[in-house]
């Protein structure tokens, strides 16, 4: 075959396709329904069993991130609420995912602006600058980013700062804030190029963050400074705790040392070694906080420590690419579930 597709090539491809009965059957099925339904392996499907030998006690109703990318934050808060539920004998509880999101966005904005200032000597079309400008306040995050936010800002019950439209549907808010941050990036780079002093640039950044804060308040609401927390335990006994701040609520009532947890990963690429820690440049949220740290282990080691945690009745924070071999309908991730080949 030459470098171009010829009509002769196309006719040959069509003839080959039409001569394959299995391909025609696949076409008839896939053109009328989701290909994942057609490709589901029946033998693997009927082995799905949600009855487990070991369960973590104190699990509560599932939470929903709606149309947002806050899975990592939800997972972290879900882990914490299990411990809180055990401590206070609560049937159900949710931390405010909106409160968490507010300060994550604010910190990511500052993290982005600081990175723009520090890379002002780079060309505008450099791959690094293009990377920084791409998604400065995306919803996603990592375990150490979760720890940074909880250690600095604490947390609040969901009823104290409930979901807003934009916390549950974040795309438009992210688009507007991203556009504003790119504008700020241009202004900062221009100011530095024109010889503005560090104090002048710092003042500019402060004014920019004030504007981002205002945008977040409009979209998500204002974070509470103090609040009261009232609960009924499993025996229907009433408890009230007054004049709490998000930080005192976390320290006194949640009372979990997040530094006791380690993020384990499996990165099998040939240039990464097992039993070593790794980080990612320019990935984070709280400037000056914990850097992203991963301990790279083989899959069998991840499995071993996951089982050990569950048997110790400790929930496991888990993250992966859920776009691969996942069926939401059955709540299953299985590389043998679909026969796409």
C-alpha positions as CSV (number, residue, x, y, z in Angstrom):
1,X,0.0,0.0,0.0
2,X,1.2,3.5,-0.8
3,X,1.0,6.5,1.5
4,X,-2.5,7.5,0.5
5,X,-5.8,5.6,0.8
6,X,-7.1,4.8,-2.6
7,X,-10.7,3.9,-3.7
8,X,-9.3,0.5,-4.5
9,X,-8.2,0.1,-0.8
10,X,-11.7,1.2,0.4
11,X,-13.4,-1.3,-1.9
12,X,-11.1,-4.0,-0.7
13,X,-11.9,-3.2,3.0
14,X,-15.6,-3.2,2.3
15,X,-15.5,-6.6,0.5
16,X,-13.6,-8.1,3.4
17,X,-16.1,-6.7,5.9
18,X,-19.1,-8.0,4.0
19,X,-17.5,-11.5,3.7
20,X,-17.3,-11.8,7.5
21,X,-20.7,-13.0,9.0
22,X,-19.5,-12.2,12.5
23,X,-18.6,-8.6,11.6
24,X,-22.1,-8.1,10.1
25,X,-23.8,-9.5,13.2
26,X,-21.7,-7.2,15.4
27,X,-22.7,-4.2,13.2
28,X,-26.4,-5.0,13.4
29,X,-26.1,-5.2,17.2
30,X,-23.7,-2.3,17.9
31,X,-25.6,0.2,15.7
32,X,-28.7,-0.2,17.8
33,X,-27.3,-0.3,21.4
34,X,-24.3,0.6,23.5
35,X,-21.3,-1.5,22.4
36,X,-20.5,-2.4,26.0
37,X,-23.8,-4.2,26.3
38,X,-23.1,-6.2,23.2
39,X,-19.5,-7.0,24.2
40,X,-20.2,-8.0,27.8
41,X,-18.8,-11.5,28.5
42,X,-21.7,-13.6,29.9
43,X,-19.3,-16.0,31.6
44,X,-17.7,-13.2,33.5
45,X,-21.0,-11.4,34.1
46,X,-22.6,-14.3,35.9
47,X,-19.6,-14.6,38.3
48,X,-20.4,-11.1,39.7
49,X,-21.0,-11.5,43.4
50,X,-21.3,-8.6,45.9
51,X,-21.3,-10.8,48.9
52,X,-17.9,-10.4,50.6
53,X,-16.1,-12.4,53.2
54,X,-14.9,-9.2,55.0
55,X,-16.7,-5.9,55.3
56,X,-15.7,-2.6,56.9
57,X,-18.2,-1.8,59.7
58,X,-20.0,1.5,59.7
59,X,-20.5,2.0,56.0
60,X,-23.2,4.5,55.1
61,X,-25.4,5.4,52.1
62,X,-23.5,6.1,48.9
63,X,-22.7,9.7,48.0
64,X,-22.9,11.3,44.6
65,X,-20.5,13.8,43.0
66,X,-23.1,14.5,40.3
67,X,-21.6,16.2,37.2
68,X,-18.2,17.0,38.8
69,X,-14.8,15.5,39.1
70,X,-14.5,15.4,42.9
71,X,-14.2,11.6,43.2
72,X,-11.0,11.9,45.2
73,X,-12.5,14.3,47.7
74,X,-15.7,12.3,48.1
75,X,-13.6,9.2,48.6
76,X,-11.5,10.9,51.3
77,X,-14.6,12.3,53.1
78,X,-16.3,9.0,52.9
79,X,-13.4,7.4,54.6
80,X,-13.5,10.0,57.4
81,X,-17.2,9.7,58.0
82,X,-16.9,6.0,58.7
83,X,-14.6,6.8,61.7
84,X,-16.9,9.7,62.7
85,X,-19.9,7.4,62.5
86,X,-18.3,4.8,64.8
87,X,-17.2,7.4,67.3
88,X,-20.6,9.0,67.7
89,X,-22.7,6.0,66.8
90,X,-24.4,7.8,63.8
91,X,-26.5,5.9,61.3
92,X,-25.8,8.3,58.4
93,X,-23.7,11.4,57.9
94,X,-22.0,13.5,55.1
95,X,-19.3,16.0,55.2
96,X,-19.7,19.1,53.0
97,X,-18.2,18.3,49.7
98,X,-19.0,21.9,48.6
99,X,-16.9,23.3,51.5
100,X,-14.0,21.1,50.4
101,X,-14.4,22.1,46.8
102,X,-14.4,25.8,47.6
103,X,-11.0,25.8,49.2
104,X,-9.6,23.4,46.7
105,X,-10.5,25.8,43.9
106,X,-9.1,28.8,45.9
107,X,-5.8,27.0,46.7
108,X,-5.5,25.7,43.1
109,X,-5.9,29.3,41.8
110,X,-3.0,30.4,44.1
111,X,-0.9,27.4,43.2
112,X,-1.4,28.2,39.5
113,X,-0.5,31.9,39.9
114,X,2.6,31.1,41.9
115,X,3.7,28.7,39.2
116,X,3.1,31.4,36.6
117,X,5.3,33.8,38.5
118,X,8.0,31.2,39.0
119,X,8.1,30.3,35.3
120,X,7.9,33.8,33.9
121,X,11.2,33.3,32.2
122,X,9.8,30.5,30.0
123,X,8.5,31.1,26.5
124,X,4.7,31.5,26.3
125,X,4.6,28.6,23.8
126,X,6.8,26.3,25.9
127,X,5.2,22.9,26.8
128,X,5.4,23.7,30.5
129,X,3.5,27.0,30.2
130,X,0.9,25.3,27.9
131,X,0.5,22.6,30.5
132,X,0.0,25.1,33.3
133,X,-2.6,27.0,31.3
134,X,-4.5,24.0,30.2
135,X,-6.6,23.1,33.3
136,X,-5.5,25.3,36.2
137,X,-8.4,24.5,38.5
138,X,-9.7,21.1,37.3
139,X,-11.8,19.2,39.8
140,X,-9.4,16.3,40.2
141,X,-6.9,15.7,42.9
142,X,-4.7,13.3,44.9
143,X,-4.5,12.0,48.4
144,X,-1.9,14.5,49.6
145,X,-4.0,17.3,48.2
146,X,-6.9,16.0,50.3
147,X,-4.7,16.0,53.4
148,X,-3.5,19.5,52.7
149,X,-7.0,20.9,52.6
150,X,-8.2,19.1,55.7
151,X,-5.2,20.0,57.7
152,X,-5.5,23.7,56.8
153,X,-9.2,24.4,56.5
154,X,-10.8,21.5,58.5
155,X,-14.3,20.4,57.4
156,X,-18.0,20.9,58.1
157,X,-21.2,18.8,58.0
158,X,-23.0,18.9,54.7
159,X,-26.0,20.6,56.1
160,X,-23.8,23.6,57.2
161,X,-22.7,24.1,53.5
162,X,-24.9,22.1,51.2
163,X,-24.4,21.5,47.5
164,X,-24.9,24.3,45.1
165,X,-25.8,24.0,41.5
166,X,-22.2,24.6,40.4
167,X,-20.6,22.3,42.9
168,X,-22.7,19.5,41.4
169,X,-22.4,20.8,37.8
170,X,-18.9,22.3,37.8
171,X,-18.1,22.6,34.1
172,X,-19.3,26.2,33.5
173,X,-17.8,27.5,36.7
174,X,-14.5,25.9,35.9
175,X,-14.6,27.4,32.4
176,X,-15.2,30.9,33.7
177,X,-12.5,30.7,36.4
178,X,-10.0,29.2,34.0
179,X,-10.6,32.0,31.5
180,X,-10.0,34.6,34.3
181,X,-6.9,32.8,35.5
182,X,-5.4,32.8,32.0
183,X,-6.1,36.5,31.8
184,X,-4.3,36.9,35.2
185,X,-1.4,34.8,33.9
186,X,-0.9,37.1,31.0
187,X,-1.0,40.2,33.3
188,X,1.5,38.7,35.7
189,X,3.9,37.7,32.9
190,X,3.6,41.1,31.3
191,X,4.2,42.9,34.7
192,X,7.3,40.8,35.4
193,X,8.6,41.4,31.9
194,X,8.1,45.1,32.4
195,X,10.3,45.1,35.5
196,X,7.6,45.2,38.3
197,X,9.1,44.5,41.7
198,X,8.3,41.4,43.7
199,X,6.1,43.4,46.1
200,X,4.1,44.8,43.2
201,X,3.6,41.4,41.7
202,X,2.6,40.0,45.1
203,X,0.0,42.8,45.4
204,X,-1.3,42.0,42.0
205,X,-1.7,38.3,42.9
206,X,-3.6,39.2,46.1
207,X,-6.1,41.3,44.1
208,X,-6.5,38.5,41.6
209,X,-7.2,35.9,44.3
210,X,-9.8,38.3,45.9
211,X,-11.6,38.2,42.5
212,X,-11.4,34.4,42.3
213,X,-12.7,34.2,45.9
214,X,-15.7,36.4,44.9
215,X,-16.4,34.1,41.9
216,X,-16.3,31.1,44.1
217,X,-18.7,32.7,46.6
218,X,-21.1,33.5,43.8
219,X,-20.9,29.9,42.5
220,X,-20.7,27.9,45.7
221,X,-21.8,30.2,48.5
222,X,-19.7,31.6,51.4
223,X,-17.9,29.1,53.7
224,X,-19.1,29.1,57.3
225,X,-16.9,30.5,60.0
226,X,-18.7,29.0,63.0
227,X,-21.6,26.6,63.3
228,X,-23.5,24.3,65.7
229,X,-23.7,20.5,65.2
230,X,-26.7,18.5,66.4
231,X,-27.0,14.7,66.0
232,X,-29.0,11.8,67.2
233,X,-27.1,8.6,67.6
234,X,-28.3,5.0,66.9
235,X,-30.1,4.9,70.2
236,X,-31.9,8.2,69.3
237,X,-30.0,10.1,72.0
238,X,-29.6,13.8,71.1
239,X,-26.3,15.6,71.2
240,X,-25.4,19.2,70.4
241,X,-22.0,20.8,70.0
242,X,-22.0,24.6,69.7
243,X,-19.8,27.4,68.4
244,X,-17.5,25.1,66.3
245,X,-15.1,26.3,63.6
246,X,-14.3,24.0,60.7
247,X,-10.8,23.5,62.1
248,X,-12.0,22.7,65.7
249,X,-14.7,20.3,64.3
250,X,-12.0,18.4,62.4
251,X,-9.5,18.3,65.2
252,X,-11.9,17.6,68.1
253,X,-14.7,15.5,66.5
254,X,-13.1,13.8,63.5
255,X,-9.8,13.4,65.2
256,X,-8.0,11.4,62.5
257,X,-4.2,11.9,61.9
258,X,-4.1,12.0,58.1
259,X,-0.4,11.8,58.2
260,X,-0.7,8.2,59.3
261,X,-1.9,7.2,55.8
262,X,0.3,6.5,52.8
263,X,-0.7,6.6,49.1
264,X,0.4,3.4,47.3
265,X,0.4,3.1,43.5
266,X,1.3,0.6,40.8
267,X,3.4,2.2,38.0
268,X,4.8,-0.8,36.0
269,X,6.6,1.4,33.4
270,X,10.3,0.2,32.8
271,X,11.8,3.5,34.0
272,X,10.0,3.5,37.4
273,X,11.3,1.3,40.2
274,X,9.3,-0.5,42.8
275,X,9.7,0.3,46.5
276,X,10.5,3.9,45.7
277,X,8.5,7.1,46.2
278,X,7.6,9.4,43.3
279,X,6.0,12.8,42.9
280,X,4.7,14.8,39.9
281,X,6.0,18.3,39.1
282,X,3.4,21.1,39.1
283,X,0.7,18.8,40.6
284,X,-0.8,20.1,43.8
285,X,-3.2,22.6,45.4
286,X,-1.9,24.2,48.6
287,X,1.3,26.0,47.9
288,X,3.8,25.2,50.6
289,X,1.8,22.2,51.7
290,X,2.6,18.5,51.4
291,X,4.0,17.5,48.0
292,X,2.3,14.7,46.1
293,X,4.0,11.4,47.2
294,X,3.4,7.9,45.8
295,X,5.0,4.7,47.0
296,X,5.3,2.5,44.0
297,X,4.6,-1.2,44.7
298,X,3.8,-4.3,42.7
299,X,0.1,-5.1,42.3
300,X,0.3,-8.1,44.6
301,X,1.7,-5.7,47.3
302,X,-1.3,-3.3,46.8
303,X,-3.6,-6.3,47.1
304,X,-1.9,-7.5,50.3
305,X,-2.1,-4.1,52.0
306,X,-5.7,-3.5,50.9
307,X,-6.8,-6.9,52.3
308,X,-4.8,-6.2,55.5
309,X,-6.6,-2.8,55.9
310,X,-10.1,-4.2,55.4
311,X,-9.4,-7.1,57.8
312,X,-8.3,-4.5,60.3
313,X,-11.7,-2.7,59.7
314,X,-10.0,0.3,58.1
315,X,-11.6,1.7,54.9
316,X,-9.3,2.2,51.9
317,X,-9.0,5.3,49.8
318,X,-8.9,4.0,46.2
319,X,-8.4,5.8,42.9
320,X,-8.1,4.6,39.3
321,X,-9.1,5.3,35.7
322,X,-12.7,4.3,36.0
323,X,-13.1,4.7,32.2
324,X,-11.5,1.3,31.7
325,X,-13.5,-1.9,31.9
326,X,-16.1,-0.4,34.3
327,X,-19.9,-1.0,34.2
328,X,-21.8,1.6,36.3
329,X,-25.0,-0.5,36.1
330,X,-23.5,-3.4,38.0
331,X,-20.8,-1.6,40.0
332,X,-18.0,-3.7,38.6
333,X,-14.5,-3.2,37.4
334,X,-13.2,-6.3,35.6
335,X,-10.7,-6.6,32.7
336,X,-12.5,-9.8,31.7
337,X,-16.0,-8.3,31.6
338,X,-15.9,-7.0,28.0
339,X,-14.7,-8.7,24.8
340,X,-13.8,-5.7,22.7
341,X,-11.3,-7.6,20.6
